[in-house]
Amino acid sequence: MLLKFTYLLSAITLLVLFGNAGVNYSFQPPEGYTGANGSNCTSCHGDFAVNSGGGSVTATGLPVGTYTAGTPYNFSLTITHGAANRRRWGFSIAARNNLGQNVGTFTSTNANAGPNGTELSHNNSAVVTGLQASYTYTNLRWTAPVTPGTAGSQITFYYVGNAANGTGNTDGDYIYTGSTQVALPIQLAAFTADVKGSIVNLKWQTASESNSSHFLLEKSSDNQRFISIATVPAAGNSSATLNYAYTDDKPAYYERNTFYRLVLVDKDGTKRTSNVIAVNIKATKTFVEKIFPNPVKAGGMMQVQLVTNREQPVILQMISMNGKVVKQVHLKAVKGTNVIDVQLGRYTLAGMYSLQVIMEEQTQQIPVLVQY
């Protein structure tokens, strides 16, 4: 039995010398050999220089460019070699922030893989029938931290793979390493709204930014259909707390909730949506009470119900998301409730629009969805 145990121990990929601290018996490699600390498995499998066998180790499914806090990412690791002469395959992967701290959580449903302390590694190095030039570990998962700190805005995945010959010792094995870096484009710390009369003052704060491009400020009257009302440039890169603000002087409705949210856009186009906040504005002497139907069919009729305390001129504009006025109506509203018919052109394209109602005292801006 002693001889058999010694044979199995020496055959496991990513093996360290028997008795080294951190060895999880013969089934997993020790922690700390992914390259995150500058060490990799050539400390034991040292016949060849790292990445010298004509192969590689690659990860598929990990977040690319940026990640979303709290999101699980299913991924796989593929180890390749320059020749089809390998019988055993092993791996380890770690996720570190820019302070060298472990970030997120690794799990797996692969029978040959599992958590290894703070890393994910093979449970029992995969043994294949015959000789192969590559092997893929599937059903691996990394879950991003729900509330990453400032240091967690940038994360690097370090991974190592062993293409072993399966001879029962550490001789003749090839070690490959790789890494992937991701970052939160913007780490939002706060998003608030303050109402003064019919003016909504929106403020937000970022704890850190990495390759951030801009913010899209969006508004909705039902918390479902949002229109973009402003684009605010972001700082780009910052580890300091930054403050932003925008004033919306075109409320959607009075005496009912108007909803706002931010879309945080990275320089590579990656987007992340903030929480939604709601405000309720007290009615003025003149206001749009409702529009119906909404959604409205292309080419259909939409009615605008307007309440005013006096006769006054009113302009209604249907504005597309690219800023084009596709319909405009001029009229004189009478004192009391006015029901205004707005006939959409039959060639009106489906999509989100903004119905802008311009009155003497204020302008309302209400999201409208046009459907075929």
Residue, then its C-alpha position, 0 to 999 in steps of 0.5 A: m500500500l505504501l508503494k501504491f500511495t507513493y505512485l498516485l501522489s507522484a502522478i498528480t499534476l501540479l505536485v509539490l514535494f511531499g510534506n510541503a505546507g498547503v498540500n491537500y493530500s494527493f488530490q489538489p495542488p497547494e495554493g499560491y502557484t498560479g503566478a499571482n505571487g510570482s510562483n508557478c508549478t515549475s518549482c516542482h515540475g521544473d524540467f522545462a521553462v514555463n510556457s515553453g512547450g508550444g501550448s497555452v492555458t486559456a480561460t473562456g467565459l470569465p468577464v471581459g473588460t469589466y464585470t458586474a458586482g454580484t454576478p456569477y460567471n460560468f467559465s472553462l479552462t483549456i490547456t493545450h500542448g504543442a504535441a499530442n503526447r500528454r496523458r494528465w491535465g491539471f490547473s489552478i486559478a486565483a482572482r486578486n485585486n490590486l492590493g493582492q487580496n483574493v476577490g470573489t468566490f470560486t465553485s464548480t460542478n465538475a467532478n475533477a475540480g473544486p475550491n482549493g482554499t481561496e483558489l479553484s483547482h483540479n480535484n484529481s488531475a484529469v486522466v485521458t485515454g490515449l495521448q492528447a494535445s489539449y484538455t478543457y475543464t468545464n463547469l467552473r464558476w466565479t462569482a463577483p463580489v457583491t460590494p467590491g471595495t475601491a481596490g476591487s475595482q480592478i481584478t486580475f485572474y491568474y491561472v496555471g495549467n499542467a500538461a503532464n505525461g502521466t509517468g508517475n513522477t514530475d519529470g517531463d511535464y510542461i507548465y503554462t500560465g496566463s492571466t486576465q484583467v477586468a475592472l469595474p468601469i465606474q463604482l457608484a457610491a450614491f445616487t439621489a434626487d431633490v425636488k424644488g418646485s417642478i425642478v429635480n436636482l439629481k446628484w451621484q457620486t463615484a467611489s472609483e472609476s476605471n476607463s469610464s466614458h460617460f453616464l446616460l441619465e434616463k427617466s420614466s413615468d412607469n418604471q418600465r419605459f425609460i428615455s435618455i435625457a442627458t449624457v454626462p462625461a465621466a472622469g475616465n480613471s480615478s481612485a478618488t470620490l467624485n461628484y456629479a449633478y444634473t438638473d431636470d426642469k422638464p418633469a414627466y407627470y405631476e402628483r405621481n412618481t417619476f423614475y430616474r436611473l443612470v446607465l454607466v458606460d465604459k470606454d469599450g461600450t460596456k454598460r451597467t445600470s444603477n438603482v432606480i430612484a423616484v420623485n413626486i412633484k406637486a401639481t402646478k396650475t397648468f400640467v399634463e394629467k395623462i396621455f393615452p394610450n401608451p404604448v401607442k401604435a405607429g400611425g395611431m391616435m394618441q390623446v393628451q389630457l391637459v389641465t390649465n387655469r387659463e387660456q394659453p398657447v401650447i406646443l406638443q412635440m414628438i421627439s425621437m431618441n436621436g433628437k429629431v422632431v417627428k410630429q409637432v402640434h400648435l394649439k391654444a388651450v382653454k381654461g379647464t381640461n383639454v383633450i388633444d388628439v395627436q395623430l402619428g404618421r403611418y411611417t413613424l418608426a417603432g421605438m421610444y420617444s419623448l412627448q414634449v409639451i411646452m407651456e407658458e410656465q413649464t415644459q413636461q417631457i413624457p416617455v412614449l413607446v410606439q409599437y407596430 
